[in-house]
């Protein structure tokens, strides 16, 4: 298992999901939960980014 780098988490917290950081202190429980979920998703995305799409792959028509 790969060790999680604290610098990646720090970067994700400081540079992404600005509204979510403010939302953690919202008076509404619902907003706090949404903000926490958004921050968690941002951190997960920064630690395990999705593979980039292959630009040579042709798109299928819908």
PyMOL Python script that loads the backbone (N, CA, C, O; Angstrom):
from pymol import cmd

cmd.read_pdbstr("""\
ATOM      1  N   UNK A   1       0.841  -1.179   0.000  1.00  0.00           N
ATOM      2  CA  UNK A   1       0.000   0.000   0.000  1.00  0.00           C
ATOM      3  C   UNK A   1       0.881   1.235   0.000  1.00  0.00           C
ATOM      4  O   UNK A   1       1.891   1.297   0.701  1.00  0.00           O
ATOM      5  N   UNK A   2       0.488   2.206  -0.788  1.00  0.00           N
ATOM      6  CA  UNK A   2       1.251   3.439  -0.918  1.00  0.00           C
ATOM      7  C   UNK A   2       0.979   4.363   0.264  1.00  0.00           C
ATOM      8  O   UNK A   2      -0.161   4.516   0.702  1.00  0.00           O
ATOM      9  N   UNK A   3       2.036   4.968   0.764  1.00  0.00           N
ATOM     10  CA  UNK A   3       1.900   5.896   1.884  1.00  0.00           C
ATOM     11  C   UNK A   3       1.333   7.220   1.384  1.00  0.00           C
ATOM     12  O   UNK A   3       1.746   7.724   0.340  1.00  0.00           O
ATOM     13  N   UNK A   4       0.398   7.771   2.124  1.00  0.00           N
ATOM     14  CA  UNK A   4      -0.227   9.042   1.759  1.00  0.00           C
ATOM     15  C   UNK A   4       0.697  10.175   2.185  1.00  0.00           C
ATOM     16  O   UNK A   4       1.155  10.223   3.327  1.00  0.00           O
ATOM     17  N   UNK A   5       0.961  11.075   1.265  1.00  0.00           N
ATOM     18  CA  UNK A   5       1.844  12.208   1.518  1.00  0.00           C
ATOM     19  C   UNK A   5       1.028  13.348   2.141  1.00  0.00           C
ATOM     20  O   UNK A   5       0.072  13.821   1.526  1.00  0.00           O
ATOM     21  N   UNK A   6       1.384  13.792   3.337  1.00  0.00           N
ATOM     22  CA  UNK A   6       0.662  14.906   3.956  1.00  0.00           C
ATOM     23  C   UNK A   6       0.708  16.188   3.127  1.00  0.00           C
ATOM     24  O   UNK A   6      -0.203  17.011   3.211  1.00  0.00           O
ATOM     25  N   UNK A   7       1.748  16.363   2.336  1.00  0.00           N
ATOM     26  CA  UNK A   7       1.841  17.556   1.497  1.00  0.00           C
ATOM     27  C   UNK A   7       0.727  17.575   0.452  1.00  0.00           C
ATOM     28  O   UNK A   7       0.217  18.642   0.112  1.00  0.00           O
ATOM     29  N   UNK A   8       0.347  16.403  -0.057  1.00  0.00           N
ATOM     30  CA  UNK A   8      -0.753  16.336  -1.022  1.00  0.00           C
ATOM     31  C   UNK A   8      -2.071  16.742  -0.368  1.00  0.00           C
ATOM     32  O   UNK A   8      -2.872  17.457  -0.969  1.00  0.00           O
ATOM     33  N   UNK A   9      -2.289  16.294   0.845  1.00  0.00           N
ATOM     34  CA  UNK A   9      -3.522  16.644   1.554  1.00  0.00           C
ATOM     35  C   UNK A   9      -3.536  18.138   1.860  1.00  0.00           C
ATOM     36  O   UNK A   9      -4.560  18.800   1.696  1.00  0.00           O
ATOM     37  N   UNK A  10      -2.401  18.664   2.303  1.00  0.00           N
ATOM     38  CA  UNK A  10      -2.296  20.092   2.588  1.00  0.00           C
ATOM     39  C   UNK A  10      -2.602  20.910   1.346  1.00  0.00           C
ATOM     40  O   UNK A  10      -3.350  21.886   1.408  1.00  0.00           O
ATOM     41  N   UNK A  11      -2.026  20.514   0.215  1.00  0.00           N
ATOM     42  CA  UNK A  11      -2.256  21.225  -1.041  1.00  0.00           C
ATOM     43  C   UNK A  11      -3.728  21.174  -1.436  1.00  0.00           C
ATOM     44  O   UNK A  11      -4.294  22.178  -1.869  1.00  0.00           O
ATOM     45  N   UNK A  12      -4.338  20.022  -1.290  1.00  0.00           N
ATOM     46  CA  UNK A  12      -5.756  19.881  -1.647  1.00  0.00           C
ATOM     47  C   UNK A  12      -6.633  20.741  -0.758  1.00  0.00           C
ATOM     48  O   UNK A  12      -7.594  21.345  -1.235  1.00  0.00           O
ATOM     49  N   UNK A  13      -6.318  20.808   0.525  1.00  0.00           N
ATOM     50  CA  UNK A  13      -7.128  21.607   1.448  1.00  0.00           C
ATOM     51  C   UNK A  13      -6.996  23.103   1.188  1.00  0.00           C
ATOM     52  O   UNK A  13      -7.969  23.849   1.304  1.00  0.00           O
ATOM     53  N   UNK A  14      -5.788  23.535   0.837  1.00  0.00           N
ATOM     54  CA  UNK A  14      -5.557  24.969   0.679  1.00  0.00           C
ATOM     55  C   UNK A  14      -5.898  25.502  -0.703  1.00  0.00           C
ATOM     56  O   UNK A  14      -6.212  26.684  -0.840  1.00  0.00           O
ATOM     57  N   UNK A  15      -5.844  24.669  -1.722  1.00  0.00           N
ATOM     58  CA  UNK A  15      -6.035  25.183  -3.079  1.00  0.00           C
ATOM     59  C   UNK A  15      -7.342  24.752  -3.734  1.00  0.00           C
ATOM     60  O   UNK A  15      -7.678  25.262  -4.802  1.00  0.00           O
ATOM     61  N   UNK A  16      -8.071  23.854  -3.147  1.00  0.00           N
ATOM     62  CA  UNK A  16      -9.285  23.349  -3.789  1.00  0.00           C
ATOM     63  C   UNK A  16     -10.499  23.517  -2.884  1.00  0.00           C
ATOM     64  O   UNK A  16     -10.381  23.650  -1.666  1.00  0.00           O
ATOM     65  N   UNK A  17     -11.650  23.507  -3.507  1.00  0.00           N
ATOM     66  CA  UNK A  17     -12.931  23.507  -2.797  1.00  0.00           C
ATOM     67  C   UNK A  17     -13.017  24.610  -1.766  1.00  0.00           C
ATOM     68  O   UNK A  17     -13.290  24.357  -0.593  1.00  0.00           O
ATOM     69  N   UNK A  18     -12.781  25.844  -2.210  1.00  0.00           N
ATOM     70  CA  UNK A  18     -12.810  26.996  -1.312  1.00  0.00           C
ATOM     71  C   UNK A  18     -14.118  27.141  -0.560  1.00  0.00           C
ATOM     72  O   UNK A  18     -14.117  27.432   0.636  1.00  0.00           O
ATOM     73  N   UNK A  19     -15.244  26.938  -1.252  1.00  0.00           N
ATOM     74  CA  UNK A  19     -16.534  27.100  -0.569  1.00  0.00           C
ATOM     75  C   UNK A  19     -16.704  26.042   0.502  1.00  0.00           C
ATOM     76  O   UNK A  19     -17.346  26.284   1.524  1.00  0.00           O
ATOM     77  N   UNK A  20     -16.130  24.865   0.273  1.00  0.00           N
ATOM     78  CA  UNK A  20     -16.307  23.772   1.227  1.00  0.00           C
ATOM     79  C   UNK A  20     -15.589  24.075   2.541  1.00  0.00           C
ATOM     80  O   UNK A  20     -16.068  23.699   3.611  1.00  0.00           O
ATOM     81  N   UNK A  21     -14.453  24.746   2.465  1.00  0.00           N
ATOM     82  CA  UNK A  21     -13.747  25.107   3.703  1.00  0.00           C
ATOM     83  C   UNK A  21     -14.602  26.051   4.538  1.00  0.00           C
ATOM     84  O   UNK A  21     -14.662  25.925   5.761  1.00  0.00           O
ATOM     85  N   UNK A  22     -15.252  26.981   3.887  1.00  0.00           N
ATOM     86  CA  UNK A  22     -16.141  27.902   4.602  1.00  0.00           C
ATOM     87  C   UNK A  22     -17.377  27.162   5.090  1.00  0.00           C
ATOM     88  O   UNK A  22     -17.888  27.436   6.176  1.00  0.00           O
ATOM     89  N   UNK A  23     -17.853  26.225   4.282  1.00  0.00           N
ATOM     90  CA  UNK A  23     -19.058  25.474   4.622  1.00  0.00           C
ATOM     91  C   UNK A  23     -18.916  24.623   5.866  1.00  0.00           C
ATOM     92  O   UNK A  23     -19.920  24.279   6.488  1.00  0.00           O
ATOM     93  N   UNK A  24     -17.696  24.274   6.247  1.00  0.00           N
ATOM     94  CA  UNK A  24     -17.498  23.477   7.466  1.00  0.00           C
ATOM     95  C   UNK A  24     -17.939  24.214   8.713  1.00  0.00           C
ATOM     96  O   UNK A  24     -18.234  23.589   9.732  1.00  0.00           O
ATOM     97  N   UNK A  25     -17.989  25.536   8.646  1.00  0.00           N
ATOM     98  CA  UNK A  25     -18.388  26.329   9.808  1.00  0.00           C
ATOM     99  C   UNK A  25     -19.814  26.861   9.683  1.00  0.00           C
ATOM    100  O   UNK A  25     -20.236  27.691  10.489  1.00  0.00           O
ATOM    101  N   UNK A  26     -20.552  26.398   8.690  1.00  0.00           N
ATOM    102  CA  UNK A  26     -21.929  26.854   8.479  1.00  0.00           C
ATOM    103  C   UNK A  26     -22.814  26.445   9.658  1.00  0.00           C
ATOM    104  O   UNK A  26     -22.569  25.420  10.293  1.00  0.00           O
ATOM    105  N   UNK A  27     -23.832  27.240   9.947  1.00  0.00           N
ATOM    106  CA  UNK A  27     -24.719  26.897  11.053  1.00  0.00           C
ATOM    107  C   UNK A  27     -25.627  25.698  10.765  1.00  0.00           C
ATOM    108  O   UNK A  27     -26.141  25.072  11.693  1.00  0.00           O
ATOM    109  N   UNK A  28     -25.823  25.382   9.504  1.00  0.00           N
ATOM    110  CA  UNK A  28     -26.706  24.284   9.123  1.00  0.00           C
ATOM    111  C   UNK A  28     -25.936  22.968   9.065  1.00  0.00           C
ATOM    112  O   UNK A  28     -24.879  22.889   8.437  1.00  0.00           O
ATOM    113  N   UNK A  29     -26.459  21.947   9.711  1.00  0.00           N
ATOM    114  CA  UNK A  29     -25.839  20.617   9.708  1.00  0.00           C
ATOM    115  C   UNK A  29     -25.734  20.068   8.288  1.00  0.00           C
ATOM    116  O   UNK A  29     -24.734  19.451   7.921  1.00  0.00           O
ATOM    117  N   UNK A  30     -26.775  20.300   7.499  1.00  0.00           N
ATOM    118  CA  UNK A  30     -26.802  19.821   6.117  1.00  0.00           C
ATOM    119  C   UNK A  30     -25.648  20.424   5.308  1.00  0.00           C
ATOM    120  O   UNK A  30     -24.974  19.704   4.571  1.00  0.00           O
ATOM    121  N   UNK A  31     -25.413  21.727   5.434  1.00  0.00           N
ATOM    122  CA  UNK A  31     -24.319  22.373   4.713  1.00  0.00           C
ATOM    123  C   UNK A  31     -22.956  21.872   5.185  1.00  0.00           C
ATOM    124  O   UNK A  31     -22.043  21.701   4.377  1.00  0.00           O
ATOM    125  N   UNK A  32     -22.817  21.637   6.479  1.00  0.00           N
ATOM    126  CA  UNK A  32     -21.554  21.119   7.003  1.00  0.00           C
ATOM    127  C   UNK A  32     -21.256  19.734   6.444  1.00  0.00           C
ATOM    128  O   UNK A  32     -20.113  19.432   6.104  1.00  0.00           O
ATOM    129  N   UNK A  33     -22.279  18.895   6.350  1.00  0.00           N
ATOM    130  CA  UNK A  33     -22.083  17.552   5.802  1.00  0.00           C
ATOM    131  C   UNK A  33     -21.716  17.610   4.323  1.00  0.00           C
ATOM    132  O   UNK A  33     -20.839  16.871   3.876  1.00  0.00           O
ATOM    133  N   UNK A  34     -22.378  18.480   3.556  1.00  0.00           N
ATOM    134  CA  UNK A  34     -22.045  18.620   2.142  1.00  0.00           C
ATOM    135  C   UNK A  34     -20.617  19.137   1.974  1.00  0.00           C
ATOM    136  O   UNK A  34     -19.887  18.667   1.101  1.00  0.00           O
ATOM    137  N   UNK A  35     -20.219  20.092   2.794  1.00  0.00           N
ATOM    138  CA  UNK A  35     -18.871  20.643   2.709  1.00  0.00           C
ATOM    139  C   UNK A  35     -17.822  19.596   3.057  1.00  0.00           C
ATOM    140  O   UNK A  35     -16.790  19.507   2.391  1.00  0.00           O
ATOM    141  N   UNK A  36     -18.072  18.810   4.083  1.00  0.00           N
ATOM    142  CA  UNK A  36     -17.126  17.757   4.471  1.00  0.00           C
ATOM    143  C   UNK A  36     -17.003  16.718   3.367  1.00  0.00           C
ATOM    144  O   UNK A  36     -15.903  16.243   3.085  1.00  0.00           O
ATOM    145  N   UNK A  37     -18.112  16.361   2.742  1.00  0.00           N
ATOM    146  CA  UNK A  37     -18.077  15.392   1.651  1.00  0.00           C
ATOM    147  C   UNK A  37     -17.289  15.946   0.474  1.00  0.00           C
ATOM    148  O   UNK A  37     -16.498  15.224  -0.133  1.00  0.00           O
ATOM    149  N   UNK A  38     -17.492  17.204   0.145  1.00  0.00           N
ATOM    150  CA  UNK A  38     -16.768  17.828  -0.969  1.00  0.00           C
ATOM    151  C   UNK A  38     -15.266  17.877  -0.694  1.00  0.00           C
ATOM    152  O   UNK A  38     -14.465  17.619  -1.592  1.00  0.00           O
ATOM    153  N   UNK A  39     -14.883  18.204   0.526  1.00  0.00           N
ATOM    154  CA  UNK A  39     -13.462  18.205   0.871  1.00  0.00           C
ATOM    155  C   UNK A  39     -12.871  16.808   0.785  1.00  0.00           C
ATOM    156  O   UNK A  39     -11.758  16.636   0.287  1.00  0.00           O
ATOM    157  N   UNK A  40     -13.599  15.812   1.264  1.00  0.00           N
ATOM    158  CA  UNK A  40     -13.116  14.434   1.190  1.00  0.00           C
ATOM    159  C   UNK A  40     -12.944  13.992  -0.258  1.00  0.00           C
ATOM    160  O   UNK A  40     -11.947  13.352  -0.592  1.00  0.00           O
ATOM    161  N   UNK A  41     -13.894  14.322  -1.114  1.00  0.00           N
ATOM    162  CA  UNK A  41     -13.789  13.968  -2.530  1.00  0.00           C
ATOM    163  C   UNK A  41     -12.610  14.678  -3.189  1.00  0.00           C
ATOM    164  O   UNK A  41     -11.921  14.093  -4.024  1.00  0.00           O
ATOM    165  N   UNK A  42     -12.378  15.930  -2.820  1.00  0.00           N
ATOM    166  CA  UNK A  42     -11.253  16.685  -3.368  1.00  0.00           C
ATOM    167  C   UNK A  42      -9.933  16.056  -2.968  1.00  0.00           C
ATOM    168  O   UNK A  42      -9.028  15.921  -3.792  1.00  0.00           O
ATOM    169  N   UNK A  43      -9.819  15.670  -1.698  1.00  0.00           N
ATOM    170  CA  UNK A  43      -8.582  15.052  -1.222  1.00  0.00           C
ATOM    171  C   UNK A  43      -8.363  13.715  -1.927  1.00  0.00           C
ATOM    172  O   UNK A  43      -7.249  13.424  -2.363  1.00  0.00           O
ATOM    173  N   UNK A  44      -9.408  12.903  -2.044  1.00  0.00           N
ATOM    174  CA  UNK A  44      -9.285  11.612  -2.724  1.00  0.00           C
ATOM    175  C   UNK A  44      -8.885  11.798  -4.183  1.00  0.00           C
ATOM    176  O   UNK A  44      -8.069  11.039  -4.706  1.00  0.00           O
ATOM    177  N   UNK A  45      -9.453  12.797  -4.837  1.00  0.00           N
ATOM    178  CA  UNK A  45      -9.127  13.046  -6.232  1.00  0.00           C
ATOM    179  C   UNK A  45      -7.681  13.495  -6.392  1.00  0.00           C
ATOM    180  O   UNK A  45      -7.027  13.130  -7.369  1.00  0.00           O
ATOM    181  N   UNK A  46      -7.176  14.276  -5.454  1.00  0.00           N
ATOM    182  CA  UNK A  46      -5.780  14.723  -5.519  1.00  0.00           C
ATOM    183  C   UNK A  46      -4.811  13.583  -5.238  1.00  0.00           C
ATOM    184  O   UNK A  46      -3.743  13.514  -5.845  1.00  0.00           O
ATOM    185  N   UNK A  47      -5.173  12.690  -4.324  1.00  0.00           N
ATOM    186  CA  UNK A  47      -4.281  11.593  -3.968  1.00  0.00           C
ATOM    187  C   UNK A  47      -4.297  10.512  -5.045  1.00  0.00           C
ATOM    188  O   UNK A  47      -3.244   9.990  -5.413  1.00  0.00           O
ATOM    189  N   UNK A  48      -5.475  10.173  -5.551  1.00  0.00           N
ATOM    190  CA  UNK A  48      -5.632   9.145  -6.588  1.00  0.00           C
ATOM    191  C   UNK A  48      -6.318   9.757  -7.805  1.00  0.00           C
ATOM    192  O   UNK A  48      -7.514   9.546  -8.004  1.00  0.00           O
ATOM    193  N   UNK A  49      -5.578  10.516  -8.627  1.00  0.00           N
ATOM    194  CA  UNK A  49      -6.229  11.160  -9.776  1.00  0.00           C
ATOM    195  C   UNK A  49      -6.716  10.135 -10.793  1.00  0.00           C
ATOM    196  O   UNK A  49      -6.130   9.064 -10.947  1.00  0.00           O
ATOM    197  N   UNK A  50      -7.792  10.480 -11.478  1.00  0.00           N
ATOM    198  CA  UNK A  50      -8.328   9.610 -12.529  1.00  0.00           C
ATOM    199  C   UNK A  50      -7.354   9.608 -13.701  1.00  0.00           C
ATOM    200  O   UNK A  50      -6.734  10.632 -13.990  1.00  0.00           O
ATOM    201  N   UNK A  51      -7.215   8.488 -14.368  1.00  0.00           N
ATOM    202  CA  UNK A  51      -6.301   8.443 -15.514  1.00  0.00           C
ATOM    203  C   UNK A  51      -6.770   9.401 -16.607  1.00  0.00           C
ATOM    204  O   UNK A  51      -7.968   9.553 -16.845  1.00  0.00           O
ATOM    205  N   UNK A  52      -5.808  10.042 -17.265  1.00  0.00           N
ATOM    206  CA  UNK A  52      -6.141  10.983 -18.334  1.00  0.00           C
ATOM    207  C   UNK A  52      -6.708  10.229 -19.532  1.00  0.00           C
ATOM    208  O   UNK A  52      -6.293   9.111 -19.836  1.00  0.00           O
ATOM    209  N   UNK A  53      -7.647  10.851 -20.192  1.00  0.00           N
ATOM    210  CA  UNK A  53      -8.249  10.238 -21.373  1.00  0.00           C
ATOM    211  C   UNK A  53      -7.224  10.211 -22.507  1.00  0.00           C
ATOM    212  O   UNK A  53      -6.449  11.151 -22.676  1.00  0.00           O
ATOM    213  N   UNK A  54      -7.229   9.136 -23.271  1.00  0.00           N
ATOM    214  CA  UNK A  54      -6.329   9.000 -24.409  1.00  0.00           C
ATOM    215  C   UNK A  54      -6.883   9.834 -25.561  1.00  0.00           C
ATOM    216  O   UNK A  54      -7.978   9.572 -26.058  1.00  0.00           O
ATOM    217  N   UNK A  55      -6.120  10.836 -25.977  1.00  0.00           N
ATOM    218  CA  UNK A  55      -6.586  11.722 -27.037  1.00  0.00           C
ATOM    219  C   UNK A  55      -6.612  11.031 -28.398  1.00  0.00           C
ATOM    220  O   UNK A  55      -7.261  11.527 -29.319  1.00  0.00           O
ATOM    221  N   UNK A  56      -5.933   9.914 -28.545  1.00  0.00           N
ATOM    222  CA  UNK A  56      -5.933   9.175 -29.802  1.00  0.00           C
ATOM    223  C   UNK A  56      -7.132   8.240 -29.927  1.00  0.00           C
ATOM    224  O   UNK A  56      -7.368   7.676 -30.996  1.00  0.00           O
ATOM    225  N   UNK A  57      -7.889   8.072 -28.849  1.00  0.00           N
ATOM    226  CA  UNK A  57      -9.064   7.210 -28.865  1.00  0.00           C
ATOM    227  C   UNK A  57     -10.225   7.930 -29.533  1.00  0.00           C
ATOM    228  O   UNK A  57     -10.567   9.051 -29.157  1.00  0.00           O
ATOM    229  N   UNK A  58     -10.824   7.292 -30.512  1.00  0.00           N
ATOM    230  CA  UNK A  58     -11.979   7.884 -31.180  1.00  0.00           C
ATOM    231  C   UNK A  58     -13.207   7.777 -30.296  1.00  0.00           C
ATOM    232  O   UNK A  58     -13.403   6.774 -29.609  1.00  0.00           O
ATOM    233  N   UNK A  59     -14.023   8.802 -30.314  1.00  0.00           N
ATOM    234  CA  UNK A  59     -15.259   8.788 -29.535  1.00  0.00           C
ATOM    235  C   UNK A  59     -16.337   8.039 -30.308  1.00  0.00           C
ATOM    236  O   UNK A  59     -16.437   8.145 -31.530  1.00  0.00           O
ATOM    237  N   UNK A  60     -17.130   7.288 -29.574  1.00  0.00           N
ATOM    238  CA  UNK A  60     -18.249   6.587 -30.192  1.00  0.00           C
ATOM    239  C   UNK A  60     -19.430   7.546 -30.318  1.00  0.00           C
ATOM    240  O   UNK A  60     -19.688   8.325 -29.400  1.00  0.00           O
ATOM    241  N   UNK A  61     -20.147   7.504 -31.432  1.00  0.00           N
ATOM    242  CA  UNK A  61     -21.312   8.375 -31.555  1.00  0.00           C
ATOM    243  C   UNK A  61     -22.417   7.925 -30.602  1.00  0.00           C
ATOM    244  O   UNK A  61     -22.592   6.733 -30.349  1.00  0.00           O
ATOM    245  N   UNK A  62     -23.138   8.878 -30.094  1.00  0.00           N
ATOM    246  CA  UNK A  62     -24.246   8.560 -29.187  1.00  0.00           C
ATOM    247  C   UNK A  62     -25.527   8.346 -29.920  1.00  0.00           C
ATOM    248  O   UNK A  62     -26.555   8.071 -29.301  1.00  0.00           O
TER     249      UNK A  62
END
""", "prot")
cmd.dss("prot")
cmd.show_as("cartoon", "prot")
cmd.util.cbc("prot")
cmd.orient("prot")
